């Protein structure tokens, strides 16, 4: 069955770094664009970063530009989110999402919690 399993979240001090991973299985990973979303308590879900299926195009939200980087390894069926210079407002549950627009299919992981606090 399809699985997206996020890992790498935790508690970090402001200014610190974390690297989130999302391991995919059960579908053809290389055919899916991958996205990272986050949802903070009491706030709407926010699209943080996107990467195309082959990894040739990436984009990040203005709120994280210059601090977050998305990448993928299609040989390992894994997408990453490198987060640097973390701020308290980055505190949220981070979810990875796989999307194939042609097939109209979207898969979600359970999320990993990131807390930025001193």
N, CA, C and O of each residue as an XYZ file, in Angstrom:
472
protein
N       0.821     -1.185      0.000
C       0.000      0.000      0.000
C       0.869      1.254      0.000
O       2.062      1.204      0.298
N       0.250      2.365     -0.337
C       0.966      3.628     -0.413
C       1.331      4.111      0.990
O       0.503      4.123      1.901
N       2.571      4.500      1.131
C       3.020      5.075      2.394
C       3.930      6.261      2.138
O       4.800      6.222      1.267
N       3.717      7.309      2.906
C       4.629      8.440      2.986
C       4.936      8.609      4.463
O       4.047      8.902      5.263
N       6.191      8.422      4.817
C       6.574      8.452      6.224
C       7.591      9.577      6.442
O       8.724      9.516      5.967
N       7.154     10.598      7.171
C       8.031     11.723      7.472
C       8.849     11.441      8.725
O       8.409     10.721      9.622
N      10.029     12.010      8.772
C      10.880     11.895      9.953
C      11.777     13.116     10.019
O      11.879     13.881      9.059
N      12.428     13.291     11.167
C      13.394     14.368     11.316
C      12.908     15.564     12.107
O      13.682     16.485     12.366
N      11.649     15.570     12.495
C      11.145     16.674     13.285
C      11.656     16.616     14.717
O      12.298     15.646     15.119
N      11.367     17.660     15.477
C      11.791     17.699     16.862
C      11.818     19.106     17.394
O      11.269     20.029     16.792
N      12.462     19.258     18.531
C      12.599     20.558     19.188
C      13.968     21.141     18.842
O      14.991     20.471     18.977
N      13.972     22.384     18.400
C      15.222     23.040     18.036
C      15.159     24.490     18.493
O      14.085     25.090     18.532
N      16.298     25.042     18.835
C      16.347     26.446     19.250
C      16.275     27.371     18.038
O      16.651     26.977     16.934
N      15.804     28.574     18.234
C      15.813     29.546     17.131
C      17.215     29.690     16.549
O      18.205     29.748     17.278
N      17.277     29.745     15.227
C      18.551     29.802     14.544
C      19.125     28.450     14.185
O      20.105     28.367     13.445
N      18.528     27.394     14.699
C      19.020     26.054     14.443
C      18.537     25.488     13.119
O      17.849     26.157     12.348
N      18.911     24.245     12.876
C      18.580     23.575     11.617
C      17.977     22.206     11.875
O      18.265     21.560     12.883
N      17.149     21.785     10.959
C      16.616     20.429     10.929
C      16.534     19.987      9.479
O      16.396     20.806      8.570
N      16.621     18.681      9.278
C      16.418     18.123      7.952
C      15.291     17.111      8.042
O      15.417     16.087      8.713
N      14.205     17.399      7.373
C      13.087     16.478      7.324
C      13.251     15.534      6.140
O      13.753     15.918      5.084
N      12.822     14.302      6.334
C      12.821     13.311      5.264
C      11.419     12.756      5.121
O      10.654     12.701      6.083
N      11.096     12.347      3.911
C       9.818     11.694      3.644
C      10.113     10.498      2.736
O      10.467     10.658      1.568
N       9.960      9.309      3.293
C      10.215      8.081      2.551
C       8.917      7.571      1.949
O       7.918      7.398      2.648
N       8.944      7.336      0.650
C       7.742      6.926     -0.072
C       7.819      5.458     -0.491
O       8.900      4.937     -0.766
N       6.671      4.806     -0.536
C       6.594      3.441     -1.023
C       5.184      3.176     -1.531
O       4.233      3.863     -1.157
N       5.066      2.164     -2.395
C       3.752      1.761     -2.864
C       3.254      2.472     -4.107
O       2.137      2.223     -4.561
N       4.069      3.353     -4.660
C       3.697      4.025     -5.913
C       4.984      4.425     -6.638
O       6.076      4.338     -6.078
N       4.840      4.859     -7.880
C       5.998      5.204     -8.704
C       6.464      6.610     -8.346
O       6.029      7.598     -8.938
N       7.337      6.676     -7.385
C       7.775      7.948     -6.801
C       8.250      8.932     -7.861
O       7.914     10.115     -7.802
N       9.015      8.464     -8.814
C       9.631      9.369     -9.788
C       8.607     10.038    -10.704
O       8.941     10.976    -11.429
N       7.370      9.563    -10.674
C       6.321     10.138    -11.517
C       5.488     11.198    -10.798
O       4.530     11.733    -11.356
N       5.860     11.490     -9.568
C       5.071     12.397     -8.749
C       5.880     13.627     -8.352
O       7.034     13.526     -7.935
N       5.252     14.781     -8.490
C       5.803     15.963     -7.847
C       5.632     15.793     -6.346
O       4.684     15.159     -5.882
N       6.560     16.368     -5.598
C       6.503     16.247     -4.145
C       6.426     17.627     -3.517
O       7.066     18.574     -3.973
N       5.645     17.719     -2.481
C       5.433     18.994     -1.805
C       5.582     18.819     -0.299
O       5.312     17.749      0.248
N       6.005     19.861      0.341
C       5.967     19.934      1.806
C       4.966     21.013      2.197
O       5.021     22.144      1.713
N       4.055     20.638      3.083
C       3.101     21.570      3.666
C       3.361     21.633      5.170
O       4.009     20.759      5.745
N       2.849     22.669      5.775
C       2.892     22.748      7.236
C       1.591     23.346      7.755
O       0.914     24.118      7.077
N       1.275     22.960      8.973
C       0.088     23.519      9.623
C       0.411     23.795     11.076
O       0.718     22.890     11.852
N       0.334     25.053     11.418
C       0.552     25.465     12.796
C      -0.785     25.456     13.533
O      -1.837     25.563     12.902
N      -0.758     25.330     14.847
C      -2.010     25.308     15.617
C      -2.844     26.554     15.347
O      -2.357     27.680     15.436
N      -4.108     26.325     15.016
C      -5.017     27.441     14.793
C      -4.852     28.152     13.470
O      -5.501     29.169     13.225
N      -3.982     27.624     12.605
C      -3.743     28.268     11.309
C      -4.072     27.322     10.171
O      -4.175     26.109     10.353
N      -4.236     27.909      8.987
C      -4.517     27.095      7.811
C      -3.240     26.411      7.335
O      -2.126     26.859      7.610
N      -3.437     25.325      6.618
C      -2.291     24.628      6.049
C      -1.607     25.505      5.017
O      -2.265     26.183      4.228
N      -0.292     25.488      5.029
C       0.514     26.341      4.157
C       1.427     25.478      3.296
O       2.089     24.569      3.797
N       1.458     25.770      1.998
C       2.406     25.104      1.106
C       3.781     25.724      1.315
O       3.946     26.935      1.170
N       4.758     24.906      1.653
C       6.085     25.400      1.992
C       7.058     25.268      0.829
O       7.798     26.203      0.523
N       7.056     24.097      0.177
C       8.045     23.861     -0.876
C       7.528     22.818     -1.852
O       6.775     21.916     -1.485
N       7.944     22.960     -3.095
C       7.543     22.011     -4.139
C       8.764     21.613     -4.952
O       9.720     22.378     -5.080
N       8.715     20.402     -5.500
C       9.773     19.936     -6.395
C       9.126     19.050     -7.454
O       8.287     18.205     -7.142
N       9.521     19.250     -8.698
C       8.943     18.463     -9.781
C       9.432     17.021     -9.730
O      10.345     16.687     -8.976
N       8.814     16.180    -10.538
C       9.068     14.741    -10.457
C      10.534     14.389    -10.694
O      11.080     13.506    -10.033
N      11.165     15.079    -11.632
C      12.577     14.811    -11.916
C      13.502     15.675    -11.073
O      14.722     15.516    -11.114
N      12.923     16.580    -10.318
C      13.723     17.431     -9.445
C      14.316     18.650    -10.109
O      15.128     19.359     -9.515
N      13.901     18.899    -11.370
C      14.515     19.989    -12.086
C      14.029     21.366    -11.688
O      14.713     22.363    -11.917
N      12.862     21.423    -11.100
C      12.283     22.714    -10.706
C      11.854     22.634     -9.254
O      11.175     21.695     -8.839
N      12.258     23.630     -8.496
C      11.858     23.714     -7.099
C      11.339     25.116     -6.822
O      11.641     26.068     -7.542
N      10.563     25.215     -5.776
C      10.085     26.522     -5.348
C       9.747     26.440     -3.866
O       9.332     25.395     -3.364
N       9.929     27.549     -3.186
C       9.589     27.611     -1.776
C       8.754     28.852     -1.513
O       8.796     29.820     -2.273
N       8.003     28.812     -0.436
C       7.175     29.947     -0.059
C       8.050     31.140      0.328
O       9.182     30.976      0.781
N       7.508     32.330      0.144
C       8.262     33.531      0.493
C       8.663     33.536      1.965
O       9.711     34.073      2.326
N       7.835     32.940      2.806
C       8.093     32.952      4.247
C       9.334     32.146      4.628
O       9.879     32.331      5.716
N       9.783     31.258      3.749
C      10.943     30.423      4.058
C      12.067     30.586      3.043
O      13.086     29.900      3.127
N      11.889     31.482      2.093
C      12.884     31.653      1.038
C      14.226     32.067      1.626
O      14.316     32.945      2.484
N      15.272     31.397      1.129
C      16.609     31.662      1.641
C      16.972     30.858      2.868
O      18.126     30.861      3.296
N      15.985     30.159      3.445
C      16.244     29.359      4.642
C      15.965     27.877      4.434
O      16.660     27.028      4.992
N      14.952     27.565      3.636
C      14.552     26.169      3.397
C      14.926     25.748      1.975
O      14.880     26.546      1.039
N      15.294     24.482      1.839
C      15.610     23.916      0.532
C      14.956     22.546      0.414
O      15.053     21.720      1.321
N      14.298     22.317     -0.701
C      13.700     21.009     -0.958
C      14.557     20.263     -1.971
O      15.090     20.856     -2.909
N      14.682     18.956     -1.769
C      15.419     18.123     -2.713
C      14.811     16.735     -2.691
O      14.002     16.407     -1.823
N      15.211     15.925     -3.656
C      14.703     14.555     -3.703
C      15.775     13.637     -4.250
O      16.671     14.049     -4.987
N      15.650     12.368     -3.862
C      16.518     11.312     -4.376
C      15.597     10.226     -4.909
O      15.054      9.432     -4.141
N      15.424     10.192     -6.210
C      14.493      9.221     -6.795
C      14.993      7.782     -6.675
O      14.201      6.843     -6.753
N      16.285      7.607     -6.489
C      16.813      6.265     -6.283
C      16.437      5.731     -4.905
O      16.341      4.521     -4.699
N      16.226      6.646     -3.969
C      15.874      6.248     -2.602
C      14.403      6.497     -2.286
O      13.952      6.244     -1.169
N      13.660      6.992     -3.272
C      12.233      7.288     -3.065
C      12.024      8.201     -1.856
O      11.140      7.971     -1.031
N      12.837      9.217     -1.771
C      12.807     10.084     -0.600
C      12.885     11.547     -1.018
O      13.616     11.910     -1.940
N      12.122     12.371     -0.325
C      12.191     13.816     -0.505
C      12.629     14.426      0.821
O      12.300     13.923      1.895
N      13.377     15.519      0.722
C      13.951     16.142      1.902
C      13.532     17.611      1.991
O      13.211     18.248      0.987
N      13.546     18.120      3.207
C      13.378     19.549      3.418
C      14.450     19.976      4.412
O      14.374     19.673      5.602
N      15.441     20.680      3.902
C      16.489     21.228      4.759
C      16.024     22.578      5.269
O      15.709     23.474      4.485
N      15.983     22.720      6.581
C      15.475     23.933      7.198
C      16.581     24.555      8.042
O      17.039     23.965      9.020
N      16.995     25.732      7.658
C      18.043     26.463      8.377
C      17.484     27.753      8.950
O      16.410     28.210      8.560
N      18.219     28.327      9.870
C      17.834     29.606     10.494
C      16.380     29.568     10.953
O      15.598     30.474     10.663
N      16.043     28.525     11.659
C      14.653     28.334     12.063
C      14.186     29.417     13.015
O      14.948     29.927     13.837
N      12.909     29.753     12.880
C      12.275     30.782     13.693
C      11.100     30.172     14.452
O      10.559     29.148     14.034
N      10.706     30.782     15.548
C       9.545     30.253     16.281
C       8.298     30.117     15.395
O       7.482     29.218     15.600
N       8.159     30.997     14.425
C       6.976     30.928     13.556
C       7.028     29.761     12.576
O       6.057     29.518     11.859
N       8.142     29.037     12.532
C       8.220     27.818     11.729
C       7.641     26.613     12.473
O       7.528     25.525     11.908
N       7.281     26.808     13.726
C       6.686     25.717     14.496
C       5.385     25.257     13.851
O       4.474     26.052     13.619
N       5.315     23.959     13.565
C       4.147     23.405     12.875
C       4.334     21.899     12.732
O       5.399     21.352     13.018
N       3.286     21.261     12.288
C       3.397     19.878     11.825
C       3.639     19.941     10.322
O       2.891     20.582      9.584
N       4.685     19.272      9.886
C       5.088     19.290      8.475
C       4.668     17.973      7.825
O       4.959     16.888      8.326
N       3.980     18.103      6.705
C       3.478     16.946      5.977
C       4.084     16.907      4.586
O       4.236     17.948      3.946
N       4.428     15.733      4.117
C       4.795     15.628      2.711
C       3.591     15.141      1.915
O       2.712     14.444      2.421
N       3.592     15.539      0.654
C       2.469     15.255     -0.237
C       3.028     14.864     -1.593
O       3.926     15.525     -2.116
N       2.502     13.799     -2.156
C       2.867     13.365     -3.505
C       1.699     13.638     -4.433
O       0.560     13.295     -4.117
N       1.967     14.244     -5.557
C       0.864     14.616     -6.445
C       1.201     14.323     -7.900
O       2.273     14.672     -8.396
N       0.259     13.674     -8.566
C       0.352     13.450    -10.009
C      -0.888     14.092    -10.635
O      -1.986     13.542    -10.552
N      -0.709     15.231    -11.246
C      -1.856     15.992    -11.772
C      -2.520     15.271    -12.933
O      -3.739     15.340    -13.088
N      -1.750     14.593    -13.736
C      -2.329     13.886    -14.880
C      -3.273     12.782    -14.426
O      -4.331     12.574    -15.020
N      -2.885     12.081    -13.376
C      -3.711     10.990    -12.869
C      -4.745     11.490    -11.860
O      -5.688     10.774    -11.524
N      -4.566     12.705    -11.388
C      -5.485     13.244    -10.387
C      -5.356     12.554     -9.046
O      -6.340     12.375     -8.329
N      -4.114     12.160     -8.707
C      -3.884     11.411     -7.473
C      -2.995     12.230     -6.550
O      -2.050     12.886     -6.990
N      -3.314     12.179     -5.271
C      -2.545     12.884     -4.252
C      -2.478     12.013     -3.005
O      -3.492     11.496     -2.538
N      -1.281     11.861     -2.479
C      -1.075     11.084     -1.260
C      -0.477     11.981     -0.183
O       0.245     12.935     -0.472
N      -0.797     11.649      1.073
C      -0.328     12.450      2.209
C       0.338     11.575      3.257
O      -0.046     10.426      3.476
N       1.344     12.149      3.895
C       1.934     11.510      5.052
C       1.248     11.976      6.327
O       0.412     12.879      6.305
N       1.613     11.351      7.432
C       0.999     11.659      8.727
C       1.564     12.908      9.365
O       0.928     13.520     10.223
N       2.759     13.287      8.947
C       3.348     14.520      9.456
C       4.399     14.281     10.521
O       4.417     13.251     11.195
N       5.273     15.266     10.651
C       6.286     15.275     11.700
C       6.276     16.658     12.336
O       6.201     17.672     11.641
N       6.353     16.690     13.646
C       6.202     17.951     14.370
C       7.540     18.647     14.531
O       8.534     18.039     14.928
N       7.544     19.924     14.219
C       8.718     20.770     14.395
C       8.364     21.867     15.388
O       7.390     22.598     15.206
N       9.161     21.969     16.430
C       8.966     23.015     17.428
C      10.240     23.834     17.538
O      11.314     23.301     17.818
N      10.112     25.126     17.315
C      11.260     26.030     17.407
C      11.049     26.914     18.633
O      10.179     27.784     18.654
N      11.856     26.670     19.635
C      11.679     27.378     20.904
C      12.973     27.351     21.691
O      13.761     26.410     21.605
N      13.168     28.408     22.460
C      14.331     28.444     23.350
C      13.952     27.941     24.738
O      14.798     27.896     25.631
